[in-house]
């Protein structure tokens, strides 16, 4: 079920995101100025699709002091956003704070990838640099915040999300980096785990001279045979579903 959409301060957002922003305002003791909301497909090219779905917001940081900017980023993280201060030196944009609501049901693929990068202590940019914000909230969600359950300081949540887009790309492409490359590696590591034993440890990478995409197809067939599925080498929703009982979340 999708999130409930609404208009708030002139921007398209959803009810959960607005509640999170209001909670962050109380912590930061400051009203936030939203410069770009959610559900804004193709609206700002520099956003790389992260605002196409729900859970995304850009917040005005021009005119704030360094201390005020840090306080807003901290407050956003405390209530369950993946949030970073964006500077003109990082891209073609003014100072602003970019926030993605962890766990939003309507996240675009780009936003979901940024949420994963945040939990891997990255900055959410194409250069995959180290996280440059306040540590300690990588496992926080809005639901945990409401229950007053603290995140474990300094420890990222394990990667338990697998993208079907990444699996489709891996079937026909060799070079994969970033979050999608990590997803491919995660699936093969899971398949090689002794409790699964669908493939051998040596098969987490292709043999010399074997293209990655052909190797991934072959390993997918082994996984499918292990779970008595049609062995067609296509890692789609049916095959991905076998990961769910092991704690994995499947996204588009």
Secondary structure, DSSP 4 states (H G I P E B T S, - for coil): -PPPEEEETTEEEEHHHHHHHHHHHHHHTS---EEE-SS-TTS-GGGTTTTSSSSEEEEE-TT--HHHHHHHHHHHHHTTEEEEEE-TTTSSS-SEEEEEETT-TT--HHHHHHHHHHHTTB-SSTT-PBP-S-SS-TT--HHHHHTT-PPPTT-PPP--EEEHHHHHHHHH-S---HHHHHHHHHHHHHHHSTTT-SS-GGGGSPPTT--HHHHHHHHHHHHHHHTT---SS---HHHHGGGGGGT-EEE-
